[in-house]
């Protein structure tokens, strides 16, 4: 079982985060448990004394004498080098601070009362996906950086890649998510091989996720999503899939 540790000196915020974590664990049946929900650093450190590969949700602006969220993260990183750090913050951009303290944060969650519960739930789901990914063959995973976080997505979950509106950016689509990252379809096509088909200059589609093709109207569907099909894409699709569609 994976231990989760929470430290925030605001009682209401800490309770909201703990509730969101425990509900997500219950609904998804994760092999995880909130071991400690503390208002001070020393209580959390005592609870996590023998933890290895724990998950830590830490308040950046912790008001606990000599301890703030970054110093606490630094001590946790020393004790548990492979643990997962998530920072709870009232500020937008803290990447430079984690770099300064030599910390690798998985995510940053803003203290917005109307969003914090859903953000914590989403974050825990992504951590769970990453932990599962670490147990799989690295060749079966796609790794990307989105914002300040690194994501690991099983290739089997990817429906298609699509060029984004922002130059030099790509959108990765799964059945329930969309992620924006820096990249190019040309490079992805070269590295991912025959599992994906370049159906259009703006689309790179997983061959095994194609459900239907409308040759006349130059469209196809993958996971219920409509993608475009160019003349060159039609030829490539016919070559790779033959008469299966």
Secondary structure, DSSP 8 states (H G I E B T S, - for coil): -EEEEEE-S-HHHHHHHHHHHHHHHHHHT-SEEEEEEESSHHHHHHHTTT-SS-EEEEETT--BTTB-HHHHHHHHHHH-TT-EEEEEESSS--HHHHHHTT--EEEEEE--TTTHHHHHHHHHHHHHHHHHHHTS-GGGEEEEEETTEEEEEEGGG--EEEE-SSTTEEEEE-SS-EEEEE--HHHHHHHHGGGEEEEETTEEEEGGGEEEEETTTTEEEETTEEEE--HHHHHHHHHHHGGG-
